[in-house]
Amino acid sequence: MSNAGEVTVVIVPFPVQGHLNQLLHLSLLLSTRSGLAVHFASLASHNRQAKLRLQLQGWPLSSLSSVHFHDLPLPPIPSPPPNPHSPNSFPTHLQPLFDATDLLRSPLSSLLHSLSATTRRLVVVHDHLMSFAGLEAAAIPNAESYKFYGLSVAFLGEVEQLRMKGTDLDELFSPEFRLFTERRRKDEFQSSGLIINTCRLVERNYLKILARTEAYSCVPVFVIGPLNPLPRHDRPNTTRDECLEWLDRHPPCSVVYISFGSTIISDEQVEQLASGLLRSGHRFFWVLLYESSSRLLSAGFLKAVEGVGKVVRGWVPQLDILAHPATGGFMSHCGWNSCMEAVSCGVPVMAWPMHSDQPANARLLAEGLMVGLVVRGWDRRREVVAAERVEEVVRMVMEGEKGSWMRENARRISEALRATRNDGGSSKEALDLLVGHWRR
């Protein structure tokens, strides 16, 4: 029997973009480097989207064809628009989708049982928010499950401490999401291991603390990040997004890239941010995910920044933008994917945390790695950041001595981080150890 038939891996992501990306990259790494049979089980719409975006990110078609995509059925669900006036920055408009993932349990169970009959060992790697996948694996004699944690270890430790103290977490999450996670915690099954998308170089001290934590000291922990592909500059022109051609026209380290992921900011904040960017006089590339936000920008503003500023709506190849020589700074909500990608590319961050793990991530960048500058402290999270503060932060990172020092520090960390993926590197060794453990 071939190695692929000996061990079959099923990846079960949480169907939200940031969570999907990490497990997609893990799927491709496993299938192309280990030769294992890898199956990716998610919603049909997300699978279609993933294949397109991965091609734009430079993965060859041969790599994509090595992963078996399975469409899990989901009936139509409410899809309310985001609310820019919500008192909490958490994306509550996605809650119907979060809740609907309960309906994926039955079709996932059928898929796992079917695949288990064709292999010696079935390995189920599930997002920590898809804990029922571990329970389903436990019911199959030749299956074992591994929990994938795609947030920072700094945040994991912080949340555990807050829970033990009985501290209210509603400032980090919406009340509805808190209830959702509590339900999922009840579904948790003792997994065979924990896989984390971080790196010892980035979170060494936090990982040491984790190893002493009772809940995580009794299972193997595999630290295999960063999972994002390391940027390449030799891709054929046919795969390049037009935004990269815009960046080609600007000098090195001259453009501020602005993106807050799926988080929507208030109308007033959009206006203040636009004013601050204009006042700074620096080039910028600003991604506004929602059309309602982009409509707030006046024709006068767009005219004033023509040639030096670009505003786009929708998805962009973020990793390629961060890797582009023209990008000199990243104004970010500090989602963990964005943090790891910025560090991988050696770009200093203007940290603007909104919810969830983002405050912990911002502190890690600014105080731990010293590659970031906090735009607004978490204690002032309900305040609108004035245009003057936006201008000040942009100038500090793009012009000031501190910005130059952070950029050089980010470059050094980027080089060291890349080495962890090479032979002898900690992340490469952890991934090899994980695959070897599955093949035992």
LINPE-V859955 format. One record per backbone hydrogen bond with DSSP energy under -1.0 kcal/mol. NH is the residue of the N-H (numbers start at 1). CO is the residue of the C=O. E is the energy in kcal/mol with one decimal. If there is no record, write none. Layout:
[[NH	CO	E] [NH	CO	E]]
This chain:
[[6	2	-1.7] [7	3	-1.8] [8	121	-2.5] [9	37	-3.0] [10	123	-3.2] [11	39	-3.6] [12	125	-3.0] [16	14	-2.8] [20	16	-2.7] [21	17	-2.5] [22	18	-1.1] [23	19	-1.4] [24	20	-2.3] [25	21	-2.3] [26	22	-2.0] [27	23	-2.2] [28	24	-2.1] [29	25	-2.4] [30	26	-2.7] [31	27	-2.4] [32	28	-2.3] [33	29	-2.1] [34	30	-1.6] [37	7	-1.1] [39	9	-2.9] [40	68	-3.0] [41	11	-2.6] [42	70	-2.1] [47	43	-2.3] [48	44	-2.3] [49	45	-2.0] [50	46	-2.6] [51	47	-2.0] [52	48	-1.6] [53	49	-2.5] [54	50	-2.6] [55	51	-1.4] [56	52	-1.7] [57	53	-1.6] [58	55	-1.5] [59	54	-2.3] [64	60	-1.7] [65	61	-2.4] [67	64	-1.4] [68	38	-2.7] [70	40	-3.0] [72	42	-3.2] [86	83	-1.6] [92	90	-2.4] [94	91	-1.8] [95	92	-1.8] [98	94	-2.1] [99	95	-2.8] [100	96	-1.8] [101	98	-1.1] [102	99	-1.6] [103	100	-2.0] [104	101	-1.7] [105	102	-1.2] [108	104	-2.1] [109	105	-2.4] [110	106	-2.1] [111	107	-2.0] [112	108	-2.7] [113	109	-2.4] [114	110	-2.1] [115	111	-2.5] [116	112	-2.3] [118	115	-1.9] [120	5	-1.1] [121	6	-1.9] [122	142	-2.7] [123	8	-3.2] [124	144	-2.8] [125	10	-2.9] [126	146	-2.2] [127	12	-2.6] [128	148	-1.7] [130	127	-2.5] [133	130	-2.0] [134	131	-1.2] [135	131	-1.1] [136	132	-2.3] [137	133	-2.1] [138	134	-1.8] [140	137	-1.9] [143	140	-1.8] [144	122	-2.2] [146	124	-2.8] [147	193	-2.0] [148	126	-3.3] [149	195	-3.2] [156	152	-1.8] [157	153	-2.5] [158	154	-1.6] [159	155	-2.8] [160	156	-1.8] [161	157	-1.9] [162	158	-2.3] [163	159	-2.6] [164	160	-2.1] [165	161	-1.7] [166	163	-1.1] [167	162	-2.6] [172	169	-1.6] [173	169	-1.9] [178	174	-2.1] [179	175	-2.0] [180	176	-2.0] [181	177	-2.7] [182	178	-2.0] [183	179	-2.0] [184	180	-2.1] [185	181	-2.2] [186	182	-1.3] [188	185	-1.1] [192	145	-3.3] [194	220	-2.7] [195	147	-2.9] [196	222	-2.7] [197	149	-1.9] [198	196	-1.6] [203	199	-2.7] [207	203	-2.4] [208	204	-1.7] [209	205	-1.7] [210	206	-2.4] [211	207	-2.1] [213	210	-1.7] [216	213	-1.3] [217	213	-1.2] [222	194	-3.2] [224	196	-1.8] [225	198	-2.1] [239	236	-2.0] [240	237	-1.5] [244	241	-1.3] [246	242	-1.6] [247	243	-1.9] [248	244	-1.7] [249	246	-1.2] [250	247	-2.0] [253	325	-2.9] [254	251	-1.1] [254	326	-1.4] [255	326	-2.6] [256	283	-2.2] [257	329	-2.9] [258	285	-2.9] [259	331	-2.3] [263	260	-1.9] [270	266	-2.2] [271	267	-1.9] [272	268	-2.2] [273	269	-2.7] [274	270	-2.4] [275	271	-2.2] [276	272	-2.5] [277	273	-2.4] [278	274	-2.1] [279	275	-2.5] [280	276	-1.8] [281	277	-1.1] [284	308	-1.8] [285	256	-3.0] [286	310	-3.1] [287	258	-2.9] [288	312	-3.0] [294	290	-1.5] [295	291	-1.7] [296	293	-1.4] [297	294	-1.1] [302	298	-2.2] [303	299	-2.2] [304	300	-2.3] [305	301	-1.8] [308	305	-1.7] [309	305	-3.1] [310	284	-1.9] [312	286	-2.6] [318	316	-1.9] [321	317	-2.0] [322	318	-2.8] [323	319	-1.8] [327	324	-1.6] [328	255	-2.9] [329	255	-1.2] [330	348	-1.8] [331	257	-2.9] [332	350	-1.9] [339	335	-2.3] [340	336	-2.6] [341	337	-2.5] [342	338	-2.5] [343	339	-2.5] [344	340	-2.3] [345	341	-1.7] [347	342	-2.4] [349	371	-2.3] [350	330	-3.2] [351	373	-1.9] [352	332	-2.9] [356	172	-3.0] [358	355	-2.1] [361	357	-2.2] [362	358	-2.7] [363	359	-1.9] [364	360	-2.0] [365	361	-2.3] [366	362	-2.6] [367	363	-3.0] [368	363	-1.3] [369	364	-3.0] [371	365	-2.9] [373	349	-2.5] [375	351	-3.3] [380	377	-2.0] [381	378	-1.5] [383	380	-1.8] [390	386	-1.9] [391	387	-2.7] [392	388	-2.3] [393	389	-2.5] [394	390	-2.4] [395	391	-2.5] [396	392	-2.3] [397	393	-2.2] [398	394	-2.7] [399	395	-2.6] [400	395	-1.7] [403	396	-1.1] [404	400	-1.9] [405	401	-2.2] [406	402	-2.6] [407	403	-2.4] [408	404	-2.1] [409	405	-2.4] [410	406	-2.9] [411	407	-2.0] [412	408	-2.0] [413	409	-2.3] [414	410	-2.4] [415	411	-2.1] [416	412	-2.1] [417	413	-2.7] [418	414	-2.2] [419	415	-1.4] [421	418	-1.4] [422	419	-1.1] [425	422	-2.6] [428	420	-2.4] [429	425	-2.5] [430	426	-2.0] [431	427	-2.2] [432	428	-2.4] [433	429	-2.4] [434	430	-2.2] [435	431	-2.4] [436	432	-2.5] [437	433	-2.2] [438	434	-1.9] [439	435	-1.7]]
